[in-house]
């Protein structure tokens, strides 16, 4: 039931190009970002975009209604030595990287996303 003229999903303050899936009220999008910067990186000048902060913004009021934050790695620095033994353990490891808090509260304006020629339905955070 999201009105596309009123509500915008943002990632790190940039609007995400949502595409309808054919099911009413369901959308999908892709986000290209830099997770970390190893010493042997091909592009040492592109900064790291992690953690990703998602907000649902009401454009009529200019306020974030809520959101979440996604960390690429465990925020406490935990590194697992073994693969997950089953799907439940894998899902719990993924859920440990999402936080329902730390979104961007308050009043602000959304930066429109640039359309990419290569991937028109993907937000590319390298350019922001």
N, C-alpha and C positions, 0 to 999 in steps of 0.2 A: 504494500500500500504506500510505497514511497513516491511522493510527487517529485518528478525529476526537475521541475522548475523551481522548487522550493528547497529541497534537501540535496546536499552534496557530500559525498564521501571523500575525505582527504587523507593523504599519507604524507607526513612531515610537512603539512601546510599546503600541499599541492593537490588539486582536484584529481581524482582517479577517474579515468574514462570507462565508466560502467557500460557493459553491453548486455542487452536482454538475452535470456536463454530460450525464450519461447514459452516459458512458464510465467504466469502473471505474478509480478512482485519478486522475481528472482533475476539477479544480475551476476555477471562474472567480470573479472578484470585481471590483468597481469601487471606486476610491478618488477622492474629491473633495478637492482640496487647493488651497491658494493658492501659486502658483508665485513670484510677485514682487509688489512693492507700488509701483506707479507713483504719481507725485504726484497724478494725477487719479483716484485710486481711489474707488469708491463707498463702501467700508467701510474707512476708515483705521485702525480699531481691531482688525481681524482680523490677526494676525501671519502671517508667511510660514512655510510648512511645509517648505520645501526645505532640504536634501536629504532625500529619503525613505529611511529606514533600515528594511529588511525583515529580520526574524528568524524562524527556525523554532524554536519554544520547546517543550521537553519539559516539560509541566505536572507530571508526576510528580516530576521532579527539580528543577524550577524553574530550568532553565538553557537558555540559547540554544545550539542545536546548530550554527548557522551562519547566514549571511545575506549580504546585499549592500546596497549603497547606490546610489541613483539620484539624479543631479543633473539638474535641469530644463534648465540650460544647461551648456555645457562648463565644467568646474571650473577650467580655466586661464584662463577669460575669453575664449576664442577665439570670434570671431564670423565666420561665413562670409559672403562677399560675393555668392556665386552659389549657385544651386540645384545639387543633386547631379546629375551627368551620367548616372548609371545607378543601378540598385538596389544594387550593391555599395558605391558611395560613400555612399549614404543609410544603408545598414546599418552601415557603419563609423563614421559620425557618431553613430548611436544607441548603438552599443557603447562609444564613447568616454565616454559619460555613466554607464555602469554600472561599479561597482567590487566585486570579490569580497571585499574587506576592509572594515573600518570598521563592521562590524555591532556589536551590543551584547553583548559577552561577559560572563560572570559570572552570578551568581544574582539573580533578580528575579521579580516577580509581574506578570502580564499584566493590563492594564486592559480590562475587558469593553467591547465596543462598544455604543453606544445604538442601538436600532432606529429608523430614520428612517421616518416615515409616507409621505413623498414617494417615497423610493428605498430600499426595504427591503433590497436586496442590495448596497448601496453604503456604504462607510465614509466618513463625512463628517468630515474632520479640523478643520472650523471649530469644532466643539463641544468640542475637547479642548485 
